[in-house]
């Protein structure tokens, strides 16, 4: 059981698991001066503490890992792209942001690869995943 500090979420993620059963959800917000850290409790026999710690540490979103992720993306800010808007088909625009998050419409912890400003009307849209059926070079 424990509390997890999820990147891009202002709420604590509280979970409890026993064997293969897992329950978890975002709960109250982190306090203004509260340290945002994950606290995990494992109960079991012969657990490899260092392996568990290393595995969870590899999941942390550090500034270095975030930057490495952005550099691996197909498009960068300023690149010209076509976005499949479904309603109007493929529209041309310019990438405005990488790893974009909108706190108003997106659930806690969720980001999308790209925010794009459309040439047609200046609207800002986002590409929900890295896929040629959603976003491709212009």
Order of alpha helices (4+ residues) and beta strands (2+ residues): beta-beta-beta-beta-alpha-alpha-beta-beta-beta-beta-beta
